[in-house]
């Protein structure tokens, strides 16, 4: 299975998202895109959560993902996938193929490769 892009904007230590992206790329291929925010996330948890999806939605708006396969993943603390995948899927063009998402708790990162079932 080929994936056209794997990406994540993370409020956790950036290495968590990078570990997951690398595991996914090793299993399914595709290109990696690093999403970086222009301004660092605030230290206030609630304010931070309000901004987390903005970077991903900006990426989706700025790149044509029509006819692409998108593998959504989330490296998370306690929030899990929440509404992230539903909102992302709604923002993608209809012609994009969205694979089953993966969410991995930050403490499970050493076993991340096992949690990615592709």
PyMOL CGO cylinders between C-alpha atoms (Angstrom):
from pymol import cmd
from pymol.cgo import CYLINDER

trace = [
    CYLINDER, 0.00, 0.00, 0.00, 1.39, 3.41, -0.92, 0.3, 1, 1, 1, 1, 1, 1,
    CYLINDER, 1.39, 3.41, -0.92, 0.66, 6.58, 1.03, 0.3, 1, 1, 1, 1, 1, 1,
    CYLINDER, 0.66, 6.58, 1.03, 1.19, 9.98, -0.52, 0.3, 1, 1, 1, 1, 1, 1,
    CYLINDER, 1.19, 9.98, -0.52, 1.74, 11.93, 2.71, 0.3, 1, 1, 1, 1, 1, 1,
    CYLINDER, 1.74, 11.93, 2.71, 2.04, 11.35, 6.44, 0.3, 1, 1, 1, 1, 1, 1,
    CYLINDER, 2.04, 11.35, 6.44, 2.10, 14.34, 8.74, 0.3, 1, 1, 1, 1, 1, 1,
    CYLINDER, 2.10, 14.34, 8.74, 1.18, 15.55, 12.19, 0.3, 1, 1, 1, 1, 1, 1,
    CYLINDER, 1.18, 15.55, 12.19, 1.22, 18.78, 14.14, 0.3, 1, 1, 1, 1, 1, 1,
    CYLINDER, 1.22, 18.78, 14.14, 2.06, 17.86, 17.69, 0.3, 1, 1, 1, 1, 1, 1,
    CYLINDER, 2.06, 17.86, 17.69, 1.92, 19.57, 21.06, 0.3, 1, 1, 1, 1, 1, 1,
    CYLINDER, 1.92, 19.57, 21.06, 4.01, 16.77, 22.53, 0.3, 1, 1, 1, 1, 1, 1,
    CYLINDER, 4.01, 16.77, 22.53, 7.75, 16.62, 22.19, 0.3, 1, 1, 1, 1, 1, 1,
    CYLINDER, 7.75, 16.62, 22.19, 8.24, 16.83, 18.39, 0.3, 1, 1, 1, 1, 1, 1,
    CYLINDER, 8.24, 16.83, 18.39, 10.20, 13.60, 18.35, 0.3, 1, 1, 1, 1, 1, 1,
    CYLINDER, 10.20, 13.60, 18.35, 6.99, 11.65, 19.11, 0.3, 1, 1, 1, 1, 1, 1,
    CYLINDER, 6.99, 11.65, 19.11, 5.36, 12.68, 15.84, 0.3, 1, 1, 1, 1, 1, 1,
    CYLINDER, 5.36, 12.68, 15.84, 8.63, 12.07, 14.00, 0.3, 1, 1, 1, 1, 1, 1,
    CYLINDER, 8.63, 12.07, 14.00, 8.90, 8.54, 15.43, 0.3, 1, 1, 1, 1, 1, 1,
    CYLINDER, 8.90, 8.54, 15.43, 5.35, 7.75, 14.32, 0.3, 1, 1, 1, 1, 1, 1,
    CYLINDER, 5.35, 7.75, 14.32, 5.88, 9.28, 10.87, 0.3, 1, 1, 1, 1, 1, 1,
    CYLINDER, 5.88, 9.28, 10.87, 9.06, 7.27, 10.39, 0.3, 1, 1, 1, 1, 1, 1,
    CYLINDER, 9.06, 7.27, 10.39, 7.33, 4.02, 11.43, 0.3, 1, 1, 1, 1, 1, 1,
    CYLINDER, 7.33, 4.02, 11.43, 4.46, 4.71, 9.03, 0.3, 1, 1, 1, 1, 1, 1,
    CYLINDER, 4.46, 4.71, 9.03, 6.78, 5.56, 6.16, 0.3, 1, 1, 1, 1, 1, 1,
    CYLINDER, 6.78, 5.56, 6.16, 8.78, 2.35, 6.74, 0.3, 1, 1, 1, 1, 1, 1,
    CYLINDER, 8.78, 2.35, 6.74, 5.57, 0.29, 6.59, 0.3, 1, 1, 1, 1, 1, 1,
    CYLINDER, 5.57, 0.29, 6.59, 3.64, 1.98, 3.77, 0.3, 1, 1, 1, 1, 1, 1,
    CYLINDER, 3.64, 1.98, 3.77, 6.00, 4.36, 1.96, 0.3, 1, 1, 1, 1, 1, 1,
    CYLINDER, 6.00, 4.36, 1.96, 5.04, 7.87, 0.86, 0.3, 1, 1, 1, 1, 1, 1,
    CYLINDER, 5.04, 7.87, 0.86, 6.43, 11.32, 1.43, 0.3, 1, 1, 1, 1, 1, 1,
    CYLINDER, 6.43, 11.32, 1.43, 6.85, 12.95, 4.83, 0.3, 1, 1, 1, 1, 1, 1,
    CYLINDER, 6.85, 12.95, 4.83, 5.95, 16.58, 5.43, 0.3, 1, 1, 1, 1, 1, 1,
    CYLINDER, 5.95, 16.58, 5.43, 6.96, 18.38, 8.60, 0.3, 1, 1, 1, 1, 1, 1,
    CYLINDER, 6.96, 18.38, 8.60, 4.39, 20.88, 9.80, 0.3, 1, 1, 1, 1, 1, 1,
    CYLINDER, 4.39, 20.88, 9.80, 5.91, 23.59, 11.94, 0.3, 1, 1, 1, 1, 1, 1,
    CYLINDER, 5.91, 23.59, 11.94, 3.97, 26.39, 13.57, 0.3, 1, 1, 1, 1, 1, 1,
    CYLINDER, 3.97, 26.39, 13.57, 5.14, 29.98, 13.02, 0.3, 1, 1, 1, 1, 1, 1,
    CYLINDER, 5.14, 29.98, 13.02, 4.67, 30.79, 16.71, 0.3, 1, 1, 1, 1, 1, 1,
    CYLINDER, 4.67, 30.79, 16.71, 5.38, 28.25, 19.46, 0.3, 1, 1, 1, 1, 1, 1,
    CYLINDER, 5.38, 28.25, 19.46, 2.40, 26.77, 21.24, 0.3, 1, 1, 1, 1, 1, 1,
    CYLINDER, 2.40, 26.77, 21.24, 1.47, 28.53, 24.49, 0.3, 1, 1, 1, 1, 1, 1,
    CYLINDER, 1.47, 28.53, 24.49, 2.26, 26.80, 27.76, 0.3, 1, 1, 1, 1, 1, 1,
    CYLINDER, 2.26, 26.80, 27.76, -1.39, 27.05, 28.86, 0.3, 1, 1, 1, 1, 1, 1,
    CYLINDER, -1.39, 27.05, 28.86, -2.95, 23.65, 28.10, 0.3, 1, 1, 1, 1, 1, 1,
    CYLINDER, -2.95, 23.65, 28.10, -6.40, 24.92, 27.04, 0.3, 1, 1, 1, 1, 1, 1,
    CYLINDER, -6.40, 24.92, 27.04, -4.97, 27.62, 24.79, 0.3, 1, 1, 1, 1, 1, 1,
    CYLINDER, -4.97, 27.62, 24.79, -2.64, 25.08, 23.30, 0.3, 1, 1, 1, 1, 1, 1,
    CYLINDER, -2.64, 25.08, 23.30, -5.48, 22.69, 22.48, 0.3, 1, 1, 1, 1, 1, 1,
    CYLINDER, -5.48, 22.69, 22.48, -7.35, 25.51, 20.75, 0.3, 1, 1, 1, 1, 1, 1,
    CYLINDER, -7.35, 25.51, 20.75, -4.43, 25.91, 18.32, 0.3, 1, 1, 1, 1, 1, 1,
    CYLINDER, -4.43, 25.91, 18.32, -3.31, 22.35, 17.66, 0.3, 1, 1, 1, 1, 1, 1,
    CYLINDER, -3.31, 22.35, 17.66, -5.43, 21.67, 14.58, 0.3, 1, 1, 1, 1, 1, 1,
    CYLINDER, -5.43, 21.67, 14.58, -4.74, 25.05, 12.96, 0.3, 1, 1, 1, 1, 1, 1,
    CYLINDER, -4.74, 25.05, 12.96, -1.38, 24.01, 11.52, 0.3, 1, 1, 1, 1, 1, 1,
    CYLINDER, -1.38, 24.01, 11.52, -2.79, 20.82, 10.00, 0.3, 1, 1, 1, 1, 1, 1,
    CYLINDER, -2.79, 20.82, 10.00, -5.77, 22.61, 8.47, 0.3, 1, 1, 1, 1, 1, 1,
    CYLINDER, -5.77, 22.61, 8.47, -3.46, 25.26, 7.01, 0.3, 1, 1, 1, 1, 1, 1,
    CYLINDER, -3.46, 25.26, 7.01, -1.38, 22.46, 5.46, 0.3, 1, 1, 1, 1, 1, 1,
    CYLINDER, -1.38, 22.46, 5.46, -4.52, 20.89, 3.96, 0.3, 1, 1, 1, 1, 1, 1,
    CYLINDER, -4.52, 20.89, 3.96, -5.64, 24.23, 2.53, 0.3, 1, 1, 1, 1, 1, 1,
    CYLINDER, -5.64, 24.23, 2.53, -2.23, 24.96, 0.98, 0.3, 1, 1, 1, 1, 1, 1,
    CYLINDER, -2.23, 24.96, 0.98, -1.65, 21.55, -0.64, 0.3, 1, 1, 1, 1, 1, 1,
    CYLINDER, -1.65, 21.55, -0.64, -3.75, 19.79, -3.25, 0.3, 1, 1, 1, 1, 1, 1,
    CYLINDER, -3.75, 19.79, -3.25, -4.49, 16.40, -1.71, 0.3, 1, 1, 1, 1, 1, 1,
    CYLINDER, -4.49, 16.40, -1.71, -7.00, 15.39, -4.38, 0.3, 1, 1, 1, 1, 1, 1,
    CYLINDER, -7.00, 15.39, -4.38, -6.45, 11.77, -5.42, 0.3, 1, 1, 1, 1, 1, 1,
    CYLINDER, -6.45, 11.77, -5.42, -3.90, 11.34, -2.61, 0.3, 1, 1, 1, 1, 1, 1,
    CYLINDER, -3.90, 11.34, -2.61, -3.89, 8.74, 0.13, 0.3, 1, 1, 1, 1, 1, 1,
    CYLINDER, -3.89, 8.74, 0.13, -3.74, 10.29, 3.59, 0.3, 1, 1, 1, 1, 1, 1,
    CYLINDER, -3.74, 10.29, 3.59, -2.66, 8.38, 6.69, 0.3, 1, 1, 1, 1, 1, 1,
    CYLINDER, -2.66, 8.38, 6.69, -3.79, 10.32, 9.75, 0.3, 1, 1, 1, 1, 1, 1,
    CYLINDER, -3.79, 10.32, 9.75, -2.01, 9.82, 13.04, 0.3, 1, 1, 1, 1, 1, 1,
    CYLINDER, -2.01, 9.82, 13.04, -1.92, 11.44, 16.43, 0.3, 1, 1, 1, 1, 1, 1,
    CYLINDER, -1.92, 11.44, 16.43, 0.76, 11.29, 19.11, 0.3, 1, 1, 1, 1, 1, 1,
    CYLINDER, 0.76, 11.29, 19.11, -1.24, 12.23, 22.19, 0.3, 1, 1, 1, 1, 1, 1,
    CYLINDER, -1.24, 12.23, 22.19, -1.19, 12.72, 25.93, 0.3, 1, 1, 1, 1, 1, 1,
    CYLINDER, -1.19, 12.72, 25.93, -4.61, 12.09, 27.38, 0.3, 1, 1, 1, 1, 1, 1,
    CYLINDER, -4.61, 12.09, 27.38, -6.93, 13.35, 24.63, 0.3, 1, 1, 1, 1, 1, 1,
    CYLINDER, -6.93, 13.35, 24.63, -6.67, 10.44, 22.22, 0.3, 1, 1, 1, 1, 1, 1,
    CYLINDER, -6.67, 10.44, 22.22, -7.93, 11.02, 18.70, 0.3, 1, 1, 1, 1, 1, 1,
    CYLINDER, -7.93, 11.02, 18.70, -10.79, 13.20, 19.97, 0.3, 1, 1, 1, 1, 1, 1,
    CYLINDER, -10.79, 13.20, 19.97, -12.49, 14.89, 16.99, 0.3, 1, 1, 1, 1, 1, 1,
    CYLINDER, -12.49, 14.89, 16.99, -9.20, 15.38, 15.15, 0.3, 1, 1, 1, 1, 1, 1,
    CYLINDER, -9.20, 15.38, 15.15, -9.72, 12.73, 12.48, 0.3, 1, 1, 1, 1, 1, 1,
    CYLINDER, -9.72, 12.73, 12.48, -13.37, 13.61, 11.85, 0.3, 1, 1, 1, 1, 1, 1,
    CYLINDER, -13.37, 13.61, 11.85, -12.46, 17.28, 11.40, 0.3, 1, 1, 1, 1, 1, 1,
    CYLINDER, -12.46, 17.28, 11.40, -9.46, 16.49, 9.20, 0.3, 1, 1, 1, 1, 1, 1,
    CYLINDER, -9.46, 16.49, 9.20, -11.47, 14.14, 7.00, 0.3, 1, 1, 1, 1, 1, 1,
    CYLINDER, -11.47, 14.14, 7.00, -14.13, 16.82, 6.54, 0.3, 1, 1, 1, 1, 1, 1,
    CYLINDER, -14.13, 16.82, 6.54, -11.45, 19.32, 5.45, 0.3, 1, 1, 1, 1, 1, 1,
    CYLINDER, -11.45, 19.32, 5.45, -9.92, 16.99, 2.83, 0.3, 1, 1, 1, 1, 1, 1,
    CYLINDER, -9.92, 16.99, 2.83, -11.13, 16.95, -0.78, 0.3, 1, 1, 1, 1, 1, 1,
    CYLINDER, -11.13, 16.95, -0.78, -13.61, 14.20, -1.65, 0.3, 1, 1, 1, 1, 1, 1,
    CYLINDER, -13.61, 14.20, -1.65, -11.08, 12.66, -4.04, 0.3, 1, 1, 1, 1, 1, 1,
    CYLINDER, -11.08, 12.66, -4.04, -8.62, 11.98, -1.19, 0.3, 1, 1, 1, 1, 1, 1,
    CYLINDER, -8.62, 11.98, -1.19, -8.47, 8.47, 0.25, 0.3, 1, 1, 1, 1, 1, 1,
    CYLINDER, -8.47, 8.47, 0.25, -8.26, 8.46, 4.05, 0.3, 1, 1, 1, 1, 1, 1,
    CYLINDER, -8.26, 8.46, 4.05, -6.84, 5.35, 5.70, 0.3, 1, 1, 1, 1, 1, 1,
    CYLINDER, -6.84, 5.35, 5.70, -7.76, 4.14, 9.18, 0.3, 1, 1, 1, 1, 1, 1,
    CYLINDER, -7.76, 4.14, 9.18, -6.19, 6.57, 11.69, 0.3, 1, 1, 1, 1, 1, 1,
    CYLINDER, -6.19, 6.57, 11.69, -3.72, 5.65, 14.40, 0.3, 1, 1, 1, 1, 1, 1,
    CYLINDER, -3.72, 5.65, 14.40, -3.42, 7.29, 17.81, 0.3, 1, 1, 1, 1, 1, 1,
    CYLINDER, -3.42, 7.29, 17.81, -0.56, 6.41, 20.13, 0.3, 1, 1, 1, 1, 1, 1,
    CYLINDER, -0.56, 6.41, 20.13, -0.24, 7.59, 23.71, 0.3, 1, 1, 1, 1, 1, 1,
    CYLINDER, -0.24, 7.59, 23.71, 3.08, 9.35, 24.38, 0.3, 1, 1, 1, 1, 1, 1,
    CYLINDER, 3.08, 9.35, 24.38, 4.12, 6.76, 26.97, 0.3, 1, 1, 1, 1, 1, 1,
    CYLINDER, 4.12, 6.76, 26.97, 3.70, 3.99, 24.37, 0.3, 1, 1, 1, 1, 1, 1,
    CYLINDER, 3.70, 3.99, 24.37, 6.13, 5.55, 21.87, 0.3, 1, 1, 1, 1, 1, 1,
    CYLINDER, 6.13, 5.55, 21.87, 8.81, 2.88, 22.44, 0.3, 1, 1, 1, 1, 1, 1,
    CYLINDER, 8.81, 2.88, 22.44, 6.31, 0.38, 21.02, 0.3, 1, 1, 1, 1, 1, 1,
    CYLINDER, 6.31, 0.38, 21.02, 4.96, 2.75, 18.33, 0.3, 1, 1, 1, 1, 1, 1,
    CYLINDER, 4.96, 2.75, 18.33, 5.88, 0.45, 15.47, 0.3, 1, 1, 1, 1, 1, 1,
    CYLINDER, 5.88, 0.45, 15.47, 3.72, -2.32, 16.96, 0.3, 1, 1, 1, 1, 1, 1,
    CYLINDER, 3.72, -2.32, 16.96, 0.77, 0.10, 17.27, 0.3, 1, 1, 1, 1, 1, 1,
    CYLINDER, 0.77, 0.10, 17.27, 0.84, 0.91, 13.58, 0.3, 1, 1, 1, 1, 1, 1,
    CYLINDER, 0.84, 0.91, 13.58, -0.89, -2.05, 12.01, 0.3, 1, 1, 1, 1, 1, 1,
    CYLINDER, -0.89, -2.05, 12.01, -0.21, -1.43, 8.33, 0.3, 1, 1, 1, 1, 1, 1,
]
cmd.load_cgo(trace, "trace")
